[in-house]
Amino acid sequence: MKAAVIHAAHDLRVEEFINPPVGPNDVEVRVSNGGICGSDLHYYHDGGFGLIRVREAMVLGHEIAGVVASVGANVSRVKPGDKVAVNPSLPCNICRYCLEGKPRHCLDMRFYGSAMRFPHVQGGFRELLVCAEVQAVKLPDGMALERAAFAEPLSVCLHAANQAGQLQGRRVLVTGTGPIGALCVMVARHAGAREIVTTDLADAPLAIARKVGADQAINMRTTPDGLAQFSADKGHFDVVFECSGSVHALTAAIGVARPGATIVQVGIGGDMVLPINTIVAKELNLRGTFRFDAEFDWAVDYLASGAIDVAPLLTEIVPLEDAVRAFDLASDRSRAMKVQLAF
């Protein structure tokens, strides 16, 4: 079968890949759609991120949905022909964090398309995928698979919202409006936020953010003082989702967060120097957020019901054989929000 395999920075190939056999507790999925994520783009452009490097050929991708092709003898949750979204996380369920109910912090996590381990965990951008039964989340018959492929990024944002706490009636700032920022806007709107303001350095993603629920969208490149209107009386926002991973965005957000506000750091950048005195004086809550747990199943439910409509975020579905073009398109923020591969 064919797969999108990264060998090194800017060395992405569509080539043959051999699946492992289907075990008694496994599900074989014929992949239909796979969304290109920011981490996939880091592997494509840089060969990794931070200290993580690609050290062997690796199939990319972890935002995937498809149709069950076959099942192992012990599988009962799904059957051949069922549509499924595939949860890319496979925790060990025996380490201390799994036993504490925090499987996202598993000490032996296997996450699709990740070079954090060696040998690497092969990803989902392939025509056929063998996964554990627990990873295959059944979809309603009428649910479009391109919508189901948004379950993973939406679950990231649902977990970020859980880290933020109460959103109903809150004033929310979202900094960075790529796919994750836009989904945070949608989650905050669905949760009853009173006001949502979003910032970015490009007009195209800001226009989409307005379309999916932001009340105001500010281009910080063309309007560097765009947040100044929110700085009076020690700040304006109750909750901040910082999705860019930029120290400049986080520092600006700290300046307009009201005392006692919660700032959820969603984006990953690098080490930062922060205005600690301001954080202390405002008694701000600065929280991290990492992946998801039960939120994956919630995301499937929200997408299936249409409660969160991700259609405005989907730029194009590109055939697997044009994977390099798809990755180049996904890298261009002036033209693309979310690009998917079709298998």
C-alpha positions in Angstrom: 0.0 0.0 0.0 1.0 3.7 -0.4 2.0 6.0 2.4 3.3 9.6 2.9 6.8 9.0 4.4 9.2 11.7 5.6 12.9 10.9 5.3 14.4 14.3 6.2 13.5 17.9 5.9 11.8 18.5 2.5 12.2 14.9 1.6 8.6 13.6 1.7 7.9 10.6 -0.5 4.8 8.7 -1.4 6.0 5.1 -1.3 5.2 1.5 -0.4 4.6 0.7 3.2 3.9 -2.7 4.8 1.4 -2.9 7.6 1.8 -5.2 10.6 -0.6 -8.1 10.7 -4.1 -7.7 12.3 -4.0 -9.1 15.8 -7.0 -10.5 17.8 -7.6 -7.1 19.4 -6.8 -4.9 16.4 -8.8 -3.1 13.8 -7.7 -2.6 10.2 -8.9 0.8 8.8 -9.0 1.8 5.2 -8.0 5.5 5.7 -10.1 8.0 3.8 -9.0 11.4 5.1 -6.0 12.8 7.0 -5.5 16.3 8.1 -2.1 17.9 7.9 -1.1 19.3 11.4 1.5 21.8 12.4 3.7 19.1 13.8 3.6 17.3 10.4 4.8 20.6 8.8 7.6 20.8 11.3 8.8 17.4 10.2 8.4 18.4 6.6 10.3 21.7 6.8 12.7 21.1 9.6 13.1 17.3 10.0 11.6 17.6 13.5 11.0 20.2 16.2 13.0 21.2 19.3 15.4 18.3 20.1 13.2 15.7 18.3 14.6 14.7 14.9 13.6 12.1 12.3 16.2 9.4 12.5 14.5 6.9 10.2 11.8 6.9 7.5 8.5 7.7 9.2 4.9 7.8 8.0 3.4 11.2 9.0 -0.1 12.0 10.2 -2.4 11.7 13.2 -5.7 13.4 12.2 -7.3 10.5 10.4 -10.7 8.9 9.7 -11.7 6.0 7.5 -13.7 2.8 7.1 -13.1 -0.5 9.0 -11.7 -3.1 6.5 -11.3 -6.0 8.9 -11.2 -6.8 12.6 -9.5 -9.2 15.0 -11.2 -12.2 16.5 -11.8 -10.4 19.9 -13.0 -7.1 18.5 -16.7 -6.2 19.4 -16.9 -2.4 19.2 -16.7 -2.1 15.5 -17.2 -4.3 12.4 -16.1 -4.1 8.8 -17.9 -1.3 6.9 -18.2 1.0 10.0 -16.9 4.5 9.7 -14.4 5.5 12.4 -12.3 8.3 13.6 -8.9 7.0 14.8 -7.6 8.3 18.1 -3.8 8.6 17.6 -3.0 8.1 21.3 -2.3 4.7 22.7 -1.3 4.9 26.4 0.1 1.9 28.2 -2.6 1.9 31.0 -0.2 0.6 33.6 2.2 3.4 34.4 1.6 5.8 37.4 0.0 8.5 35.3 -2.3 6.2 33.5 -3.4 4.7 36.8 -3.9 8.3 38.1 -6.4 9.0 35.3 -3.9 11.1 33.3 -3.1 8.8 30.3 -2.1 11.9 28.2 1.0 11.9 30.4 1.7 8.2 29.9 5.3 7.2 30.4 5.1 4.8 27.5 2.8 6.6 25.1 2.6 5.6 21.5 1.3 8.5 19.4 0.9 8.2 15.6 3.5 10.0 13.5 5.9 10.8 16.3 9.7 10.7 16.3 9.9 11.1 20.1 10.5 7.3 20.4 13.0 5.2 18.5 12.0 3.2 16.5 9.5 6.0 15.6 5.8 5.5 15.9 4.5 5.3 12.3 1.7 7.7 11.5 -1.7 7.4 9.8 -1.0 8.9 6.3 -1.3 5.5 4.6 -4.0 3.6 2.8 -4.4 1.0 5.4 -3.8 1.4 9.2 -3.9 -1.3 11.9 -4.8 0.2 15.3 -6.0 -1.1 18.6 -9.7 -1.6 19.0 -9.9 1.2 21.6 -8.5 3.7 19.1 -11.3 3.2 16.6 -14.2 5.4 17.5 -17.4 4.5 15.6 -19.1 7.3 13.7 -22.8 7.7 12.7 -23.5 6.2 9.2 -24.2 9.6 7.6 -21.1 11.4 9.0 -18.7 12.7 6.4 -15.2 11.4 6.9 -13.5 14.7 6.1 -15.4 16.1 9.1 -14.4 13.2 11.3 -10.7 13.8 10.5 -11.1 17.0 12.6 -11.7 15.0 15.8 -8.1 15.1 16.9 -7.4 18.8 16.6 -10.9 19.6 18.1 -10.1 17.3 21.0 -6.9 19.3 21.7 -9.0 22.5 21.9 -11.7 20.8 24.1 -9.0 19.8 26.5 -7.6 23.4 26.5 -11.1 24.6 27.3 -11.2 22.2 30.3 -7.9 23.7 31.5 -9.5 27.2 31.2 -12.5 26.4 33.3 -15.8 28.2 33.0 -16.2 29.9 29.6 -19.9 30.9 29.8 -20.2 34.7 30.1 -16.4 35.1 29.9 -14.5 37.5 27.7 -12.0 35.5 25.7 -8.8 36.3 23.8 -7.4 33.8 21.3 -3.9 34.7 20.1 -2.8 32.9 16.9 -5.6 31.8 14.5 -4.3 28.8 12.7 -6.5 25.7 12.8 -6.0 25.2 16.6 -6.8 28.9 17.3 -9.8 28.9 15.0 -11.1 25.7 16.8 -10.5 27.4 20.1 -12.7 30.2 18.9 -15.4 27.7 18.0 -15.2 25.9 21.3 -15.4 29.1 23.3 -18.4 30.3 21.3 -20.1 26.9 21.7 -19.4 27.1 25.5 -21.2 30.5 25.8 -18.3 33.0 25.8 -19.6 36.6 26.1 -17.0 38.1 23.8 -14.2 36.6 21.7 -11.3 38.6 20.3 -8.6 37.0 18.2 -5.2 38.1 17.0 -2.8 37.0 14.3 -0.2 38.4 11.9 -2.1 37.6 8.7 -5.5 38.7 7.4 -6.6 35.4 5.8 -6.9 33.3 9.0 -8.4 36.3 10.8 -11.2 36.4 8.3 -11.9 32.8 8.9 -11.9 33.4 12.7 -14.5 36.1 12.2 -16.6 33.6 10.2 -16.5 30.9 12.9 -17.3 33.1 15.9 -14.8 35.8 16.7 -16.4 39.2 17.5 -13.2 41.1 16.6 -10.1 40.0 14.7 -6.9 42.1 15.0 -3.9 42.0 12.7 -1.0 42.6 15.0 1.4 43.1 12.1 -0.5 46.0 10.6 -2.0 47.3 13.9 0.7 46.6 16.6 -1.2 48.5 19.2 -4.4 46.7 18.4 -4.8 45.3 21.9 -4.3 48.7 23.6 -8.0 49.2 23.8 -8.2 46.3 26.2 -5.5 47.4 28.7 -7.5 49.9 30.8 -8.3 49.0 34.4 -5.6 46.3 34.6 -7.0 44.4 31.7 -10.2 43.1 30.0 -10.1 39.3 29.3 -11.1 36.6 31.7 -9.6 33.8 29.6 -6.7 33.7 27.1 -5.9 30.8 24.7 -2.4 31.5 23.5 -2.1 29.4 20.3 0.8 30.9 18.5 3.7 29.8 20.7 5.1 33.3 20.5 6.6 35.1 23.5 5.4 38.4 22.0 1.8 37.1 21.8 1.9 35.8 25.4 3.4 38.9 26.8 0.8 41.0 25.0 -1.9 38.7 26.4 -0.6 39.1 29.9 -0.9 42.8 29.5 -4.6 42.7 28.7 -5.7 39.8 31.0 -7.7 41.1 34.0 -6.6 40.2 37.5 -7.3 36.6 38.3 -7.6 35.6 34.6 -6.6 32.2 33.3 -4.1 32.0 30.4 -3.9 28.6 28.7 -0.7 28.1 26.7 -1.8 25.9 23.8 0.9 26.7 21.2 4.4 25.4 21.6 7.3 27.6 20.8 10.5 27.6 22.8 11.8 29.0 26.1 10.4 32.4 27.0 11.3 35.3 29.2 8.0 36.5 30.8 6.9 39.5 32.9 6.7 37.6 36.1 6.0 40.7 38.2 2.9 41.3 36.2 1.8 37.7 36.5 2.3 37.9 40.2 0.6 41.3 40.7 -2.4 40.3 38.7 -2.6 36.8 40.3 -2.8 35.3 36.9 -3.2 31.6 36.3 -0.8 30.4 33.6 -1.7 26.8 32.6 -0.3 24.4 30.1 -2.5 22.0 28.1 -1.2 18.8 26.4 -3.1 16.6 24.0 -6.4 15.2 25.3 -8.0 12.2 27.0 -11.8 11.6 27.0 -12.2 14.8 24.8 -11.6 12.7 21.7 -14.9 11.0 22.0 -16.5 14.3 22.9 -15.1 15.8 19.7 -16.6 13.0 17.6 -20.0 13.7 19.2 -19.8 17.5 18.6 -18.8 16.9 15.0 -21.4 14.3 14.3 -24.2 16.4 15.7 -23.1 19.6 13.9 -22.8 21.4 17.2 -19.4 22.5 16.0 -19.2 23.0 12.2 -15.7 22.8 10.9 -16.5 23.1 7.2 -15.3 26.7 7.0 -11.8 25.5 8.1 -11.3 22.9 5.3 -9.3 24.5 2.5 -8.8 21.6 0.1 -8.6 17.8 0.0 -5.6 16.7 -2.0 -4.9 13.2 -3.3 -2.2 11.2 -1.6 -0.1 11.2 -4.8 0.1 15.0 -4.6 1.3 14.9 -0.9 4.2 17.4 -1.5 1.8 19.9 -3.1 -0.6 19.4 -0.1 2.2 20.1 2.4 3.3 23.2 0.5 -0.3 24.4 0.4 -0.8 23.8 4.1 2.4 25.8 4.7 1.0 28.9 3.0 -1.2 30.7 5.6 -2.4 33.2 3.0 -4.1 30.4 1.1 -4.8 27.6 3.6 -6.3 26.9 7.0 -6.6 23.1 7.0 -5.5 20.8 4.2 -6.4 17.1 4.1 -5.0 14.2 2.2 -7.4 11.8 0.5 -6.4 8.1 0.4 
